[in-house]
Amino acid sequence: MTNAEYQKQYRRARQQFPKLTQRAMRDILRAYRTAGKRASKFVAGSLVEGLTTPTAKAYVAFQGELKKAAEAIAGEIEKITPVTVKKAADATAEVHVKYLGEAVETAEAGAKVAKSGIKNLYVGVNDRVVRDLVSRTSRSGYTFSKSVWRTAGDFPVQMNRVIEAGIAQGRDAIDIARDITAYVNDGKTAMIKRYGKLKRGVYGFAQRISDDVSWQALRLVRSELYMSLQNASVAQGKATCAADGKYDWVLSSGGQHKCVCGTLADNSPYGESRIPGYPHPNCRCTITPRLRDEKKFNADLKRWVEGEKVSHIDTWYKNVYKQG
C-alpha cells in the first residue's frame, strides 16, 4: 500500500465517524422517547384523578417513575458511547494494520513481526482508548459516568416543570400527558403551541423548561465520542513505526469554522506533545498521523530485517511491538 492509498483508505474510514455518531444519536433519542412515553403513560393513568391537587402518594410514585426513566437513559448512554468509540477506532486501526502488514510482508520481516502481532497491538490500543473514555475526568471535574448521570438526571427536572406549567395552564391529566410526548419528541415550542393562549403567570413556568430535553445528552455524547477518536488517532499513530510522529488537525466537513479549529488546522503538523486538546463541545474535527516517506521506510525496514540497526524501528520494536 502506498502512502496515497493509505490516505485514501484513512479518509474513507474517517467518513464512518459521522454515520456512527448519527446512529448513536438516534439510539439516545429513542431512549428519551421511551422515557417520555413512560412518564406520559403514568400521568395519563395513575394521576388522572385530581392531578391539579396530586396526593403525596401519587407525587412520590411519579418521582419514582421519573427516576427509573432517568436511570434507563443513563444506562443507554453508558452502553452506546463506548461501543461507538470502539467501532470508529477499529475502522482507522484496520488501515494501520493493513499498511504496516503489507510493508512487513514486502520486506520479508514476518519472522520478527507477525501480522497477528500487529493486529493484537491495535486491539490493545483501542481497548485502552475505551478505558480512557470511562476513566478520564472532564474539565468540569466529572468522570464520564458522573457526567452521564448528571445529564440524565435533568429528565425528571424537565418533566416536573412540564407538569407544573400544564397545571398552571389548567390542563387536565390527558392533555398534560400529551404535552409530555410533544415536548420529548419535538421540543418546547411544539408543546407550547398545544396550549393556545397562555394564561396569566404560565409564561414564567414555561420559561423554566429547557428548549429540548435531550440536548445536553446529545452534546455530551458527541463531544466524548470525538474526543476519544482524536485520542485514538494519536495512540494509533504512536503504535506504528511507519508514522513520523507528526499529526495533522483535520477540520470537520461542512460549514464554516468560526471557532479556534481553523487556526489549529493551519498550524499543523504537531508533534505528540503539542497536539491541541479537545477545543470545545461538539467539535467534530479529527487528527491524522503523518507517515514517513514510503520508499525510505520500506528501505529502512528491509535493512532492519537484514540485521542493521535502524533507530526508529528498533525503538518501536522494543517499546511498542514487544510490549503490545
C-alpha positions as CSV (number, residue, x, y, z in Angstrom):
1,M,0.0,0.0,0.0
2,T,1.4,3.4,-1.0
3,N,1.1,6.5,1.2
4,A,-1.5,7.9,-1.2
5,E,-3.6,4.7,-0.9
6,Y,-3.2,4.9,2.9
7,Q,-4.5,8.4,2.9
8,K,-7.5,7.5,0.7
9,Q,-8.4,4.5,2.9
10,Y,-7.9,6.5,6.1
11,R,-10.3,9.2,4.8
12,R,-12.8,6.6,4.0
13,A,-12.5,5.1,7.5
14,R,-12.9,8.6,9.0
15,Q,-16.1,9.1,7.0
16,Q,-17.6,6.4,9.1
17,F,-17.4,8.7,12.2
18,P,-20.4,10.9,11.4
19,K,-22.5,7.9,10.4
20,L,-21.7,6.1,13.6
21,T,-22.3,9.3,15.6
22,Q,-25.7,9.8,14.0
23,R,-26.6,6.2,14.8
24,A,-25.7,6.8,18.4
25,M,-27.7,10.0,18.5
26,R,-30.8,8.1,17.2
27,D,-30.4,5.4,19.9
28,I,-30.2,8.1,22.6
29,L,-33.2,10.0,21.2
30,R,-35.0,6.7,21.2
31,A,-34.1,6.2,24.9
32,Y,-35.5,9.7,25.7
33,R,-38.7,9.0,23.8
34,T,-39.2,5.7,25.6
35,A,-38.7,7.5,28.9
36,G,-41.2,10.2,27.7
37,K,-43.8,7.5,26.9
38,R,-43.3,6.1,30.3
39,A,-43.9,9.4,32.0
40,S,-46.8,10.2,29.8
41,K,-48.5,6.9,30.4
42,F,-48.1,7.3,34.2
43,V,-49.6,10.8,34.1
44,A,-52.5,9.7,31.9
45,G,-53.2,6.7,34.1
46,S,-52.1,6.9,37.7
47,L,-52.6,10.6,38.1
48,V,-55.7,11.1,36.0
49,E,-57.8,11.7,39.1
50,G,-57.1,15.0,40.8
51,L,-53.9,16.0,39.0
52,T,-54.4,19.6,39.9
53,T,-54.2,18.6,43.6
54,P,-52.0,15.4,43.5
55,T,-51.7,13.4,46.7
56,A,-48.4,12.9,48.4
57,K,-48.6,9.2,47.5
58,A,-49.2,10.0,43.8
59,Y,-46.4,12.5,43.8
60,V,-43.9,10.1,45.3
61,A,-44.9,7.4,42.9
62,F,-44.4,9.7,39.9
63,Q,-41.0,10.8,41.1
64,G,-40.1,7.1,41.4
65,E,-41.1,6.6,37.7
66,L,-39.1,9.6,36.6
67,K,-36.0,8.2,38.5
68,K,-36.4,4.9,36.7
69,A,-36.7,6.7,33.4
70,A,-33.5,8.7,34.1
71,E,-31.7,5.6,35.0
72,A,-32.7,3.9,31.8
73,I,-31.5,6.9,29.8
74,A,-28.1,6.9,31.6
75,G,-27.7,3.2,31.1
76,E,-28.3,3.6,27.4
77,I,-25.7,6.4,27.1
78,E,-23.1,4.4,29.1
79,K,-23.7,1.4,26.8
80,I,-23.9,3.2,23.5
81,T,-20.9,5.5,23.8
82,P,-18.0,3.1,24.4
83,V,-19.4,0.7,21.7
84,T,-19.5,3.6,19.1
85,V,-15.9,4.7,20.0
86,K,-14.7,1.1,19.6
87,K,-16.3,0.7,16.2
88,A,-14.9,4.0,14.9
89,A,-11.4,3.4,16.3
90,D,-11.4,-0.1,14.7
91,A,-12.1,1.4,11.3
92,T,-9.0,3.6,11.3
93,A,-6.9,0.9,13.1
94,E,-7.7,-1.5,10.2
95,V,-6.0,0.9,7.8
96,H,-2.8,1.0,10.0
97,V,-2.8,-2.8,10.3
98,K,-3.1,-3.3,6.6
99,Y,-0.4,-0.7,5.8
100,L,2.2,-2.0,8.2
101,G,1.3,-5.6,7.5
102,E,1.9,-5.1,3.7
103,A,5.2,-3.3,4.4
104,V,6.3,-6.2,6.7
105,E,5.4,-8.7,4.0
106,T,7.3,-6.8,1.3
107,A,10.4,-6.6,3.5
108,E,10.1,-10.3,4.4
109,A,10.0,-9.3,8.0
110,G,7.4,-11.8,9.0
111,A,9.7,-13.9,11.2
112,K,10.2,-10.9,13.5
113,V,6.9,-9.0,13.1
114,A,3.8,-11.2,12.7
115,K,0.7,-9.8,11.2
116,S,-1.3,-11.3,14.1
117,G,1.0,-9.3,16.4
118,I,0.3,-6.1,14.6
119,K,-3.4,-6.8,14.8
120,N,-3.2,-7.6,18.5
121,L,-1.2,-4.4,19.1
122,Y,-4.1,-2.3,17.7
123,V,-6.7,-4.2,19.6
124,G,-4.8,-3.3,22.7
125,V,-4.5,0.4,21.6
126,N,-8.3,0.7,21.0
127,D,-9.2,-1.1,24.3
128,R,-7.1,1.5,26.1
129,V,-8.9,4.3,24.3
130,V,-12.2,2.9,25.5
131,R,-10.9,2.5,29.1
132,D,-9.7,6.1,29.0
133,L,-13.1,7.3,28.0
134,V,-14.6,5.7,31.0
135,S,-11.9,6.8,33.5
136,R,-10.9,10.3,32.3
137,T,-12.1,13.4,34.1
138,S,-13.6,16.3,32.2
139,R,-12.7,20.0,32.6
140,S,-15.7,20.3,34.9
141,G,-14.2,17.7,37.2
142,Y,-16.5,14.8,36.5
143,T,-15.8,11.3,35.1
144,F,-17.8,10.2,32.0
145,S,-20.1,8.2,34.2
146,K,-20.8,11.1,36.5
147,S,-21.4,13.4,33.6
148,V,-23.8,10.9,32.1
149,W,-25.8,10.6,35.3
150,R,-25.9,14.3,35.9
151,T,-27.2,14.8,32.3
152,A,-29.8,12.1,32.5
153,G,-30.9,13.5,35.9
154,D,-32.2,16.6,34.1
155,F,-35.0,14.5,32.6
156,P,-37.1,14.3,35.9
157,V,-36.5,18.1,36.4
158,Q,-37.9,18.9,33.0
159,M,-40.8,16.6,33.3
160,N,-41.8,18.2,36.6
161,R,-41.6,21.6,35.0
162,V,-43.8,20.5,32.1
163,I,-46.4,19.3,34.6
164,E,-46.2,22.5,36.7
165,A,-46.7,24.5,33.5
166,G,-49.7,22.4,32.5
167,I,-51.3,22.7,35.9
168,A,-50.8,26.5,35.8
169,Q,-52.5,26.5,32.4
170,G,-55.4,24.5,33.8
171,R,-54.9,21.5,31.6
172,D,-56.2,18.0,32.6
173,A,-54.1,14.9,33.0
174,I,-54.7,13.6,29.5
175,D,-53.6,16.9,27.9
176,I,-50.5,17.1,30.1
177,A,-49.6,13.5,29.2
178,R,-49.8,14.5,25.5
179,D,-47.8,17.7,26.3
180,I,-45.0,15.5,27.7
181,T,-45.0,13.4,24.4
182,A,-44.9,16.6,22.3
183,Y,-42.1,18.0,24.4
184,V,-39.9,15.0,24.4
185,N,-40.4,14.3,20.7
186,D,-40.4,17.8,19.2
187,G,-39.3,20.3,21.9
188,K,-40.8,23.1,24.0
189,T,-42.1,25.1,21.0
190,A,-44.2,22.3,19.8
191,M,-45.5,21.7,23.3
192,I,-46.4,25.4,23.9
193,K,-48.3,25.5,20.7
194,R,-50.7,23.0,22.2
195,Y,-51.6,25.5,25.0
196,G,-53.1,28.1,22.7
197,K,-53.2,31.4,24.5
198,L,-51.2,31.3,27.7
199,K,-52.9,32.1,30.9
200,R,-51.6,34.8,33.2
201,G,-48.5,33.5,35.1
202,V,-47.9,30.5,32.8
203,Y,-45.1,32.2,30.9
204,G,-42.9,32.1,33.9
205,F,-43.4,28.4,34.3
206,A,-42.7,27.8,30.6
207,Q,-39.5,29.8,30.7
208,R,-38.0,27.3,33.1
209,I,-38.4,24.4,30.7
210,S,-35.4,23.6,28.5
211,D,-36.0,24.0,24.8
212,D,-35.0,20.4,24.2
213,V,-34.9,17.7,26.9
214,S,-32.1,15.7,25.2
215,W,-29.8,18.4,24.0
216,Q,-27.3,18.1,26.9
217,A,-27.1,14.3,26.4
218,L,-26.5,14.6,22.7
219,R,-23.8,17.3,23.1
220,L,-22.1,15.2,25.8
221,V,-22.0,12.0,23.8
222,R,-21.0,13.8,20.6
223,S,-18.1,15.5,22.4
224,E,-17.0,12.4,24.2
225,L,-17.0,10.4,21.0
226,Y,-14.9,12.8,19.0
227,M,-12.5,13.5,22.0
228,S,-12.0,9.7,22.2
229,L,-11.5,9.4,18.4
230,Q,-8.9,12.2,18.5
231,N,-7.1,10.4,21.3
232,A,-7.4,7.1,19.3
233,S,-5.7,8.7,16.2
234,V,-2.7,9.8,18.3
235,A,-2.4,6.4,20.0
236,Q,-2.7,4.6,16.7
237,G,0.0,6.8,15.2
238,K,2.3,6.0,18.1
239,A,1.7,2.3,17.6
240,T,3.2,2.1,14.1
241,C,6.9,2.6,13.1
242,A,5.5,3.8,9.7
243,A,4.4,7.1,11.2
244,D,6.9,10.0,11.6
245,G,5.5,11.3,15.0
246,K,3.7,14.3,13.5
247,Y,-0.1,14.8,13.3
248,D,-2.5,17.0,11.3
249,W,-5.6,18.6,12.6
250,V,-8.3,17.9,10.1
251,L,-11.4,20.1,10.0
252,S,-14.8,18.5,10.1
253,S,-16.6,18.7,6.7
254,G,-19.4,21.1,6.0
255,G,-20.0,24.6,7.2
256,Q,-17.7,27.4,8.2
257,H,-15.5,27.1,11.3
258,K,-15.8,30.3,13.3
259,C,-14.1,28.6,16.3
260,V,-10.4,28.0,17.0
261,C,-10.3,24.9,14.9
262,G,-9.4,26.7,11.7
263,T,-6.3,28.0,13.3
264,L,-5.5,24.6,14.7
265,A,-5.6,23.1,11.2
266,D,-3.5,25.9,9.8
267,N,-0.8,25.3,12.5
268,S,-0.4,21.6,11.6
269,P,1.6,19.4,11.8
270,Y,2.0,18.9,15.6
271,G,4.5,16.7,17.5
272,E,2.8,14.5,20.0
273,S,3.5,16.8,22.9
274,R,2.0,19.8,21.1
275,I,-1.3,18.3,19.9
276,P,-4.1,20.5,21.0
277,G,-6.6,19.2,23.5
278,Y,-10.3,18.9,22.7
279,P,-11.1,22.6,22.0
280,H,-14.8,23.0,22.5
281,P,-18.1,21.0,23.0
282,N,-19.4,19.4,19.8
283,C,-16.1,19.6,18.0
284,R,-16.1,17.0,15.2
285,C,-12.6,17.6,13.9
286,T,-10.2,14.7,13.6
287,I,-6.5,14.1,13.9
288,T,-4.5,12.2,11.3
289,P,-0.9,10.8,11.8
290,R,1.6,11.5,9.1
291,L,3.6,8.7,7.5
292,R,7.3,8.5,6.8
293,D,8.4,8.7,3.2
294,E,7.3,5.3,1.9
295,K,10.4,4.4,-0.1
296,K,12.7,5.3,2.7
297,F,10.5,3.5,5.3
298,N,10.4,0.3,3.2
299,A,14.2,0.5,2.7
300,D,14.7,1.0,6.4
301,L,12.5,-2.0,7.2
302,K,14.4,-4.1,4.7
303,R,17.8,-3.1,6.3
304,W,16.4,-3.8,9.7
305,V,15.4,-7.3,8.7
306,E,18.8,-7.9,7.4
307,G,20.3,-7.1,10.8
308,E,21.2,-3.4,10.5
309,K,20.3,-1.0,13.3
310,V,17.5,1.4,12.4
311,S,16.9,3.6,15.4
312,H,13.1,4.4,14.9
313,I,12.3,0.7,14.1
314,D,14.5,-0.6,16.9
315,T,12.7,1.7,19.4
316,W,9.3,0.8,18.1
317,Y,10.1,-3.0,18.2
318,K,11.3,-2.9,21.7
319,N,9.0,-0.4,23.3
320,V,5.8,-0.8,21.4
321,Y,5.5,-4.1,19.4
322,K,7.1,-6.3,22.1
323,Q,5.1,-4.6,24.8
324,G,1.9,-4.8,22.9
